Amino acid sequence: MRACLITFVLALVAPAAPAADSPEETLSAVVGISAKALPNARSAATLGAERHGAGALIGQDYVLTIGYLVIESEAIEVTGADGKVVPATLAGYDHVSGFGLLKLAAPLAGKPLALGDSSGIVEREPALVATSSEREGASLVYVVSRRPFTGSWEYRLDSAIFTYPPVDAWSGAPLIGAHGELLGIGSLVVADAGGDGTQNPGNVFVPVELLKPILADLKKSGRRSGPARPWLGVNADEVHGRVFVSRVSPEGPAERAGLRRDDIVLAVGGEEVTTLADFYRLIWSRGPAGVEVPLRVLHGVQLRDVSVRSVDRVEYFRPSQLH
């Protein structure tokens, strides 16, 4: 597979006539995305009002990207490989995986990428990150780890894809395999891509295997089927076996319940919390959105019991005008 991908990369940097399954054809699926948030978007404080990134055509009418680029959008524009710009609507958003699905108002030039088998990716395997449809936007990377990723915003992936070296403009960038298949979507950059305790900066990709079971749901109803996870509106950091609250979402469930920045979460429902993974597991195991989540927290020297009535995260964000 490494030889196939190196051949692919060499074809990118060497003059060649376009052909079927050529690098040009593969990269034609990479699109640029610009989104303008609603004036009262709650996510604007952390994500900004103007957002830019990339995505991948996965059908003549659909683009897959990372959801934080397009949540609470007032306007979305997608730029194809030939420079054509078309408006798009937010067809679906999945808070569990982080994927955002866009529906184009008009067709774009480009051959959609097939969804690959990201479950089979192993360490040391090469792949291509495409931040644009231009040759200069393609970078050879290596998978350095497949492991859980836990984000501070009530987010966890059981088997994220970590790559090295780091690539700029990662937001929504497709991770492409040796045969031109889509393997993942770029989410963020981390300092320890090689594993805990390492100093290997790299990128985190959401594996496309998480999309396959929910794609039909996203197209049909804009979200995955089934009960929603409970969401508290807490950003937290894990430091030396303690979970510190770094931020509470304004007007969110945690703020309404009295949780504050710098609180230390000691337990959920009487069970001790020492990691972010523990924190989320215990919250999500209590039932669907709407369930009461009892927390024991320490603020300074004051020990408090706080009960937070969770919500469906979708209910917190302003509804996009583009659905």
Residue, then its C-alpha position, 0 to 999 in steps of 0.5 A: m500500500r505504501a508503494c501505491l501511495i508514493t506512486f500517487v504522490l509522485a504523480l502529483v508532483a510530476p507532470a502527467a496527463p489526466a487519466a481515469d483515477s488520476p491524482e487530479e481526478t481524486l483531488s477534484a473531490v476536495v472542496g473549499i467551505s466558507a460559512k458565516a454564523l448566525p448573528n446570535a450563534r452561541s458557537a461564535a464565541t469559541l469558533g468565530a463568526e466566519r469559518h473556513g475549511a475543506g470537505a469532500l464530495i461523497g455524492q453529486d449533491y453531498v459534501l462531508t466535512i467537520g461539523y464545527l465549520v458549519i454549525e449555526s450557519e447563516a450562509i454556507e458556500v462551497t468552492g469546487a475544483d474548477g473555482k465554481v462557488v455554489p451555496a449549500t445547506l446543512a443537511g445533517y450534523d452528528h454531535v457524536s462523531g462530529f461530522g457535518l453533511l452539506k447538500l449542494a444547491a447545484p452540482l460541482a465539478g469533481k468525482p465523489l470519493a468512495l467511502g473507504d474501510s477506515s477500520g483497517i488502518v494501522e500504525r505506520e500506514p501512509a495516507l494523503v491529506a488534501t486541504s484543497s484540490e490543488r496539487e500543493g494542497a496534498s501532503l503525505v502523512y503516516v498514521v502514528s496511532r489508532r486510539p481513543f480521543t477525548g475532547s474537552w467539549e463532551y466529545r469522545l472517539d473510541s478509535a480516532i486516526f492520528t497522523y504525522p507530520p502535522v498539516d495546516a488547514w486541517s479543518g474538514a480536510p479529507l484523509i485519502g487512502a492509497h486507492g483514492e478512497l476517503l478514510g477520515i475527515g480532519s478535526l484538529v491538531v494535537a501535540d501528542a499524536g504518537g500517544d500520551g507522553t510523546q512530543n509528536p505534533g500531528n492531526v486527528f481525523v474522524p474515521v469514516e467508519l463512523l459515518k456509514p451507519i448514520l449517513a442515511d439518517l443524516k440525509k433523511s432527518g438531519r441527525r442520527s436515529g435513536p435517543a440523543r446523548p445527555w449534554l451538560g454544556v461543560n468544557a473540562d480539562e484532565v490534570h493529575g487525576r482531577v477533572f477541572v471545569s474550564r468553561v460552562s456554556p452560557e445559558g446551558p444546563a451546567e450554568r443553570a445548575g450553578l456549575r462554575r469555572d474552576d470547579i473540580v468534578l469529583a463524582v457522578g452519581g456517587e462514582e469517582v471521576t478521575t479522567l475525562a473518559d470517566f466523566y463522559r462515560l458516567i454521564w452518558s450511561r445515566g440515560p438519554a438527554g433529559v436525564e438528571v445528572p448528579l455531580r459532586v464538585l469542589h470549588g475552593v474548599q467548598l464541597r457541593d452536590v449539584s444536579v444538572r438536568s441534561v439536554d439534547r445538544v441540538e436544542y442548545f445551538r441556534p437552528s441553522q437557517l439553511h436546513 
